[in-house]
């Protein structure tokens, strides 16, 4: 298939707008399938995984293809739910254009708005399909008005080439046509056709079509428009990459079949039969099966086996893939998501895919010893498939933490662990990594003396402690003069101090931002030992902390909340009860960015709360900023609970 006869697009839209059903209609109309599947029955080509069939909605990105009038159309079907936004982000990087699906029964939804933002950010030519017009009380003009008001004024119904709105929109997209139009000269049919194709490619006009994926109404017109108006891989917006040999330079990729090979890996899929499938988009040149490529990120050559075109879960082997193709390769050992592939003689390094940051976290506990042994491998494999799913281990709280884009995202991952790896886990709220510090200085003695017949144990030290600035950790200073403690025992005192600092004094959390100065002590010629001075150092630190006005410190996070302007008041009002401080505002496109600093302890359920307050229209990012003192009314119960538990254990 020549590249000029290829089209590819991503299906975008709000959840339940009918994207997957529309894909079924397109495949069936083009005779790529012999029957139309139904989401309700779990028989669609793209929703093939067990969790998608159970939940009756898309969770994963899937690839489809069909041939229409001598053209190859590749479709990337992605979920509409915000919890799986990572699938949408990587899918957008693999295509030349988009097809936005709008539900005529509910109009522009939150998912539609977020999809449109991606279309604008990536400068994607786009067709709009108003779906479900077979339903009662639907009004295509009302939905079109909603699209124009909330998404783009350049959305134009394509009824006929003489439509005044269409002619005006095409004329306004081109200076020469506009001049002719304003002079009162009618544009010819050919001028309108070619002008519309260019206007769509330049993202100046967005043609709108109506119909129903259930009844196949509007499907032929939509397919014709895909071929007529969406760009081929040769016509798409220019693609730039870094030259690894001259990193300061960007160079344009020549979008041709006979140009040097270049491709971007955008997704990994786990297949139960062949193992990992790596999905890549070829921008230029060609790749032949059973050959190899140069991985620019890893700076290595990697051999490949067969190349596949994917039809949902079905893999169809092809001999060669070239400019514009979206294909899969099995069992690559070194190549991962966001890696750039080239011929080794001329290399292209593409910008990495920027995935949304995790918004919600949970602690994970295996339900049995058997699960405990398998959990690490299962989580590692799930994280390799989904860059928005993070796995970490908190060394302070000793908890295994999983993070994702929402409750639904995490529950899907837990279900996959059970189904695919036979690992059962329980989720909980992560513990906060508090720290302990002091507010004033103190000087104490730590003395350990034990006689039990024979050789005893003796260690004695005096230390002074004083507070340091935040982030300074623990400093140990040796000021022993005159040999009151032999030099060989001073490291033992420091070891004891540092060990006690890790264990905490008032609430079991690490002690930081203090200077510990060893000023005096005594020893016994026979009974002193390394262990005795370690114990003495630990005793001294715990005692000194209690006398130095101990306080708890908590992690404070930099939070950025992205919301429409009309929700600013509601979000600001919600930050204050979380003990947050609003630090500023910023405007980015149609959105307001509220910047705040909020304690981590108040943020564990924020993803769900934000979704509830904004009706799903808000999103946020969060990163660690610094530690601050915990207010006494909050620290008190934390300390009391720890002391009670410790007493019980003793």
N, C-alpha and C positions, 0 to 999 in steps of 0.2 A: 504494500500500500504506500503510494507516494505521500510525502509529508503534507503536500498541498491539499490532499483529500482526507486529512485527519482533523477531527475536532475532539476536544476533551473539555469537560466542565465538572464542577463540583455542585452537588445538590445541597442547597442551603435553605434554612427556614426554621421557624418555631417548631418545637416538638408537637407531634400529632397533626402537622399541616398536610401530611400525605406525601412526603418525599419518597419514601420507600415504595408506596403504592404507585406513584407516578413512574418510578424506575421500572416497575413490573409492566406497566402499560407500554412504555417505550420499547422494552425488550420484546414483548409479545407482538407489538405492531410490526417490528422489524424482523419477526420470525427468528429471533435469537433464542426464544423459548417456545415450547409447544402449548403451554397453558399459562394463565396468569395466576401467580400465587397470591395468597392473602395473609396480611399481618396477623389477623385474628386466628388463622389456622396454623400459623408457624410454617408456611410453605413458600415464603418469598426467597428469591435468589440471594439477596444481600443480607437479610437478617437470619443467618444460619447457625449461629452459636447457641448453645443450650440456654444461656442466660437471656439472650434476645428473644428466643422462642417462648421461654417462661414468662418474661415480663411484657412481651408484646410491644416492644419498642426497640429502636436501634441503640446500640451501645458502642459498637466498633465501626471504624471506617471499613468499607468494602469496595472492591473494584468490580466493574461490570463493563461489557462492551457489546456493541451491535453494529451491523452494517446497514447503511441506508443509501440507496441510489448511488452505489459505487463509492461511498464514503465510510470510513471507520470512525465510529463514535465511542469514546471511552468515558465512562461515568464514574465519578467518585461519590459514593453515598455515605453521608456522615450523620451522626446523631444530632438531635436538636436540643437536648438537655445541657444545661450549663455545666453539670458535673462531668461531662465528657468533652469539654471544650478543646482539650488537647488534640482529640481526633480531628476536629475541624481545622485547627491551626496547622497541623502537618499536612492535611489534605489540600489546603489552599496553596501550599508551596509546590504542589505537584501538577497544577492545572494552568491552562491559559485563559479560562473564562469561568463564569458561574451561571447557574440557573436558580433563581430565588423563588421559592414556593410560598405563596400567601394563601391562608385559609379564608375563603369567602364568608364562612360562618362566624369567624371571630376577628378578622382583619389582621392588622399588623400587631404581632405579639412581641414580647421581650426578646425571644430568640431571634425574631426577624430583625429587630434593631441591632442586636449584637452581630448578626451575620452581615448586615449592611455596613457596619463599621469595618469589618474585615475586608469587604469588597472594596471600600474606599481606600483603606490603608494599603492594599496590595494592587490598586489600580486595575481591577479585573473587569473586563467587558462582561456585561450581564444581561440576560433575558429574565423577565419576570412572568411567572405563571400563576394566575389566580385560580386556585383549585376548589373543588367541591361545589361548583355552580349548579349541580344537579339537586342540591338540597333546597328545601323550601325556605322562603323568605331571604334568599341571597340576592344581592344587588351588585353587579359588577362595577357600576359607576360609583357606588358608595365606597367599595373597597379600593378602587383606583384613587378616589379623593383622599382616602386614608393613607395610601402609599405616597402620594404627592405631598401630603402635609407632614408626614413623620419620617419619610426616607429621602425622597428626591423629587424635585419639581420636573425633572427631565424624563420621568416615566411616561411613555406615550403608548396608547392603544394602537395596535396595528390592525386596522379594519380594511383599508385599501390604500393604494398609493396616492389617491386624490384627497385623502383626509386632510383638511386644512391644518389641524393640530400637528399631524405628522410632517407635512410639507414645511410648516413654520419651524419645527424643531430641527429638521435636517438643514434648512437654510441657515439657521443661527449657528450651526456647528462648523460652517465653512465660510470664510470671508468672501470668496468668489461667488458662491451660491447666494449668500446674503445680499451682496451688491445687486445681483440679477433680480432677486426676489423683491428687494425694496424699489427697484425701478419699475416694478409691475409686470415683469416678464415671467410667464409661467415656466416652471421647471419641467423638463422632460421626464418621462418615466425612467429612462436610463440614468439621468442625473440624480433622481430621487433614490433609485436602487443603490448606485455606487456611493452616493452621499450618505445613505443610511448605514451601509456596511462600514464606511470609514468612521462615521459618528459613533457607532457602537464600539468599534475597535479603540477609539480615542476616549471612551467613557463619557461622551457628551450627550448621548441619547440611550435610554434603556427601554427597549420595546416590551410591551405588556401584552400577554395573551390570556385568554380565559378558557376554561373547560373543566373536565372532571376525569380524574384517574380511574374512577369506578366505572364510568360508562364509555371511556376512551374519547369523549368529546374534546376536540381541540388538539388531539395528539398529532394528526398529520400536519397541521399548521405549525405546531411547535417544532417538529422535526425539520420541516422546510426552513424555518427561521434559524435553527441551529446551524444548518449548512450555509445558508445565505449570509447571515449576519455575524456569527461568531468567528473569531480569527482561527486560522490554521496555525500549527506550530511555527510556521515560517513568518506569520504576520503578527505574532504576539508582541507585546511590549518588549523592549530590549532587555537582555539578561547580562548582568555584569558580574565579574568575579575578580578575585585578587590573584595576581601572579605570584606564586610562592617564592619564585626566584627574585622578585622585586616587590616585596610586600607593601611598599608605599604606593604602588600603582594598581589601578583598577583597569581591567581590559574587558571589552565587549565580546560576548560569545557569538560566533557566527552561526546563526540558526539554519544550518544546512545538513543534508544527509551525507555529503562528501567532505564535511569539515572534520577537524579533530574531535574525537569522542569526549563528551562531558556529561555527567549525570549527578543527581543529588539523591541520597537515601533519605526517605521521609518517614518510614514506618517499618516496624517489625511485627510479624504475625506468628503466633505459635500454631503449627498445624499438627494434629495428633498422629499423622502418618509420616510426614517428611521432616518434622522438626521445625526449626525456625525458618520462616520465609522473610526475606529482606525485600522491601518494595522500593523501587527507584524510578525517578523520572529522567528520561534521556532528553537533554536539550539539543545536543548536536552530535553528528557522527553516527556510528553504528557499533553494536556489540554483538559478537557471534557466540553462540553457545559452545561450551567446552573449550573456551579460550581463557581470558583473564583481563584484568584491568589494574590500574595503579590507584591505590588509595592515597589521596593527597594528604589527608589528615594524619594517617599513620606512617606515611612515606614508605609504603611497602607494596609489592605486587601481590595480588590474590587471584588464584585460579578459580574458575567457575565451572559448573556443570550445565544442566539444561536451563533455558530461560523460559518463563511461563507467562502467558496472558491469563489473568484471573477472571473467572465468571462466578463471583461469590466464592464459595469454597472449592469450586472446580478449577483445576490447573490444566491449561492446554499448552503443551510444549511447542515452542517455535524455534526455528533455526537462527533467526537474526532479529534484533530489535534496533530501531534507529530513531532519528529525530522525531520527537513528539510522543513516543511510546511510554506507557506507564506499565512496568513489568515487575515480575518477582523472580528472585533467585534463591535457591535453597542452600542451607548449610554453609553459609559464609562464616569463617572463623574470626576474622579481624574487623569486619566492616559493621558499623552500627549507624544509628539514627544521626542525621545531620552531616554524615561524612560525604566528602566530594570525591567523585571518581573521574579519572581521566585516562588518556593515553600517557605513558610516562614521559614522552618527548615534549608534549605541550600540556602543561598542567593548569587546572582552574580550581580555585578554592572559593566555594560559594559561602555566602553569609549563613551562619548556623540558624536553625529554626529556633525562635524564641517561644518557649512554652510558658503558659501561665503558672505562677507560683502556687504551691499548695496552700489551701485556705483552712483546712481543718485537720486535726491530728487525733489519734487515739493510741492508747497503750494496748499492746497485744500480749496475751498470755495463752500458751498452749494448754489444751484441756487434759492432756496426758503426757507421760514420759515419751511415748512413741511419737506424739505430735511434736514434742520439743526437739527431737532429733532431726525431723524433716522440715521444720518451719523455716530455717535460714535459706535452704535451697529453693523452697517454694516462693518465698518473698523475693529472692534475687531474680528468679525467672520472670515473675510478674512485673518487677520494676524495669527489667530489660525491654519489655514490650511497651510500657507506658511511662514516658518521661515525666508525667504529672503525678505519678505514684512514687512516693519517696519512702525509704526505709532507713531508720537510724537507730543507734543505741546510745542512750543517755548514760554516760559513765558515772554521773553523780547519783541519779535515782535508780540505776541498774535496770531501767525499763527498755523494752523494745518498742519503738514508736513507728507507726505508719501514718503517712500524711497524704491527703488527696484534695480534690476540688469540692467535695461535699459529702454529706452522709450517704447519699446514693452511690457515689463513687466507691467509698470504703466498703459498703455492704456488698457491692458487686465483687470487689476483690476478695473479700472473705468467702463469698460463695464459690469463687473460682478456686481458692485454696482447697476447699472441701471437695469440689467436684473433680478437679484435675489432679490434685496432689494428695487427696485423702488426708488433709490436715485440718483439724478443728481448733478454733481459737475463740477466746473471749475478748471483747473490746472493753476498754475502760477509759476514763478521763486521765490524761497524763499528769504526773506529779510535776509541780513547779520546782525548778532548780533554784531554790533559795540559797543565799549565802549568809554567813554571820560575820559581824565586825564589831568594832568598839567605838565609843564616843569620847573616851577620856583615857588618860594614862594610869598605869598601876605598877606596883613593884611587889613581887611575892617570892616566897621560897618554895621550892619543890624538893622534898626530902623523902627518899625511899630507904628504909632500914628494915632488915629482916634477919633474925637469928633463929635457926632451926636445928641446932646441933651441927658441929663441923663448921665449914666455911659459910659465912653469911653473905648478905647482899647489902651494899651501901652505895648510895649516890645522892649527892646534895648539890643543888644549884639555886642561884638567885637570878631572876630575870626581870627586866623592865619591859613593858609593852606600851606602845603609843599608836594612835591612829595614823594612817596614811591616806593620800588622795585615792579616789575611786579608780580601780583598775590597776593598782600598783602591786597587788598580790601579797606575798609574805616575804619580808626581808629578815634575814637572821644576821645579827652583828655580834662578833666576838670581842668583848672588852675585858677579858681575864688578864690580870697582871699578877706577877709574883708567884705563879704556880699553884693558886688555890684549887684549881682543877688541872690535872695533867693534860698536856696537849692531845694525847691520844684519845681522851674521853670527850673532848669538845664536839667532834662530829656525832658522837652518840647522843649528846644533849640535843643537837640540831635535828637528828633523825626522830627523836621522841617528840620534839615540838611540832615538826612537820606532820607526823602521823596523827597526833592529837588534833592538829588544825584540819585535817581531812575529815575527821570524825565529828567535829563540832563540839560545842560546849553546852549550848542551851536548847537547840532544836535538832541536832543531828545533821547539820549542814556545814559544808566547808567554811573555814574561817579565812577571810582575806583582808587585804588592805591594812595590814598591821606591820609594825617593826618590832621584832623581838630582840632585845639586847641581853646577852649573857654577861652579868657583871661580877658575880662572885660565886663561891661554893666551897665545898670541902670534900675530902676523899679519905678512904681507909686503905692502908698499904696492902692489906690482905683481902678484904671483903669487897672492894670496889670492882666493878666490871662494866663492860659495854652495856649490857642489858640493864643494870641498875641505873646507869645514867640516862638511858633511854626512858625508863619509867619515870625517873625524877623530872626529866624535861617535859614529858607529857602531863604529869601532875601539876607542874608549875604553870603551864599554859592554860589548862582548864580552870585553875584557881584564879589566874590573872584576868581571864576573860570575864568571869563572874563579877570581879571588882571594878571592871573598866567600862561599865555602862553598855552591856551588850545589846545589839539591835539586829534585826533581820534585814537583809537586802533582797529585793526582788528584781527580776529582769523586766526592763521597760522596752517596749517595742515601738519602732517607727511605723506608723500605719498610714496608708494612703487609700482613701475611699473614693471610688469613681462613681458618680451619680448624676442624674439629670438635675438641672437647677431647681426644679420645683420640689425636690426632696431634701434640699440642703438643710432646712430647718429641722426636719424630723431626725436626720442623721446627727446634726450638731447636738440636739437634745438627748440623743441616746449615748453620746460619748461621755457626757458629764457623770451620769450614774456609774459608769465604768471606771471612775477615778482618772479619766483621761484629760489631757490638755490639748486644746486645738492650737496648732502651731502656725497655720496659714491656709490660704486658698490659692488655687490656680485654675485657669481655664484651659481645657484641651479639647478643641473641636466643639462638639455639642455638649460635652460633659464638664462638670465641675470636679476638681480634685480637692478633697478636704484632707489636710495633713494634720496628724495628731500623734501624741505619744500616750500610750496606754499600757498599763501593767499586763504582762502575759496572762496572769491568773484570771483576768477579766475577758480574755479573748478566745477561749477554747470553743465556745458555742456561737461565736460571732457570725460565722458563715451562714448558719441557719437564721439567726436573728436579722441579719442584713437582708437576706432573701425575703423574709416575712415583711419587714418594714417597707421594702422597695418594690414588692411584687416581682422580685427577680431582676429588677432593672439595675441593681447596684453590684459592684464587685470591689474587692480590696486586695492590697498587697501588704505584707508585714515582714519586717526584718528586725533583728536585735539591734538595740541602740546602746543601752548602758544599764547599770544597776542603781537602784535608789532604795532608800530606807522605807521599810513597810510601816504604815501607820500603826500606832500602838493597839488600837481596837481590833485590828486584823491580825497583828503579830501575836497578841496575847493568847488567843485560842490555839494557834499553831504550836506555840511553845508549851502550853499546858497539856495539849494532847500528846506531844512527844514525851514530856516528863512522866505523864501517867503511864504511857506504854512502856517506857524504860523501867519504871518502878515495878510494873507488873512482871516484866521479864526477869527482873532481879529476884 
